[in-house]
């Protein structure tokens, strides 16, 4: 981790032999993935700093019939209109050493 000269040394840059230099948002995403990989809990709900709860919230709302309810759409990246997401997925897979799909 180094001070980033492209930001006037106000921000940090992460260097790796596996990827291009990483800054800000990319590092935040990788940190979230790493935290989830280390958590011992069955479910981890991560809220960004821009999330605001407008009324009381119970994390049990994610559970139904003993299963966690999550939004998922398999195979969407292969559809038209997701070119940038496919690039992001390939880069993320390379950085993490996993299948980019």
C-alpha positions as CSV (number, residue, x, y, z in Angstrom):
1,X,0.0,0.0,0.0
2,X,1.4,3.3,-1.1
3,X,0.3,7.0,-1.3
4,X,-1.2,7.5,-4.7
5,X,0.7,10.2,-6.7
6,X,-2.3,10.5,-9.1
7,X,-4.4,11.8,-6.3
8,X,-1.8,14.3,-5.1
9,X,-0.9,11.7,-2.4
10,X,-4.3,12.2,-0.7
11,X,-5.4,8.6,-1.3
12,X,-3.8,5.1,-1.1
13,X,-3.0,2.7,-3.9
14,X,-2.7,-1.1,-3.6
15,X,-0.1,-2.8,-5.8
16,X,-0.1,-6.5,-6.6
17,X,1.6,-8.8,-9.2
18,X,-1.9,-10.3,-9.9
19,X,-3.7,-7.1,-11.1
20,X,-3.4,-3.6,-12.2
21,X,-3.1,-1.1,-9.4
22,X,-6.2,-0.9,-7.2
23,X,-7.7,2.2,-5.8
24,X,-10.7,3.1,-3.6
25,X,-13.8,1.5,-4.7
26,X,-12.1,-1.7,-6.0
27,X,-10.4,-2.2,-2.7
28,X,-13.7,-1.7,-0.8
29,X,-15.3,-4.5,-2.9
30,X,-12.4,-6.9,-2.3
31,X,-12.5,-6.1,1.4
32,X,-16.2,-7.0,1.5
33,X,-15.5,-10.3,-0.2
34,X,-12.6,-11.1,2.2
35,X,-14.7,-10.2,5.3
36,X,-17.5,-12.6,4.1
37,X,-14.9,-15.3,3.6
38,X,-13.7,-15.0,7.2
39,X,-17.1,-14.6,8.9
40,X,-18.1,-17.5,11.1
41,X,-21.8,-16.6,11.0
42,X,-24.2,-18.3,8.7
43,X,-25.2,-15.0,7.2
44,X,-23.5,-11.6,6.9
45,X,-25.4,-8.5,5.9
46,X,-23.2,-5.7,4.8
47,X,-24.5,-2.1,4.7
48,X,-22.6,0.7,3.0
49,X,-22.3,4.0,4.6
50,X,-25.0,5.4,2.3
51,X,-27.6,3.1,3.8
52,X,-30.2,4.6,6.1
53,X,-32.8,2.7,8.0
54,X,-36.0,4.7,8.0
55,X,-37.8,2.4,10.5
56,X,-36.7,-0.4,12.9
57,X,-35.1,-3.3,11.1
58,X,-34.7,-6.9,12.1
59,X,-32.1,-8.9,10.2
60,X,-34.4,-12.0,10.7
61,X,-36.4,-10.5,7.8
62,X,-33.9,-12.2,5.5
63,X,-34.9,-15.6,6.8
64,X,-37.9,-17.6,5.7
65,X,-38.6,-21.3,6.5
66,X,-35.0,-21.7,7.8
67,X,-33.4,-20.4,4.6
68,X,-31.9,-17.0,3.7
69,X,-33.8,-15.1,1.1
70,X,-31.4,-13.4,-1.4
71,X,-32.0,-11.9,-4.8
72,X,-30.2,-13.8,-7.5
73,X,-30.3,-14.1,-11.3
74,X,-28.1,-16.8,-12.7
75,X,-26.5,-16.5,-16.1
76,X,-27.4,-12.8,-16.5
77,X,-23.8,-11.8,-17.5
78,X,-24.1,-13.8,-20.7
79,X,-27.1,-11.6,-21.9
80,X,-26.8,-8.6,-24.2
81,X,-26.0,-5.3,-22.5
82,X,-23.7,-6.6,-19.8
83,X,-20.4,-6.1,-21.6
84,X,-18.9,-3.9,-18.8
85,X,-20.0,-6.3,-16.1
86,X,-18.3,-9.2,-17.9
87,X,-15.1,-7.2,-17.9
88,X,-15.5,-6.5,-14.2
89,X,-16.2,-10.2,-13.5
90,X,-13.1,-11.3,-15.4
91,X,-10.9,-8.7,-13.6
92,X,-12.4,-9.6,-10.2
93,X,-11.9,-13.3,-10.9
94,X,-8.2,-12.7,-11.9
95,X,-7.6,-10.6,-8.8
96,X,-9.2,-13.2,-6.5
97,X,-7.8,-16.2,-8.3
98,X,-11.3,-17.6,-8.9
99,X,-13.6,-18.5,-11.9
100,X,-14.7,-15.1,-13.3
101,X,-18.2,-16.5,-14.0
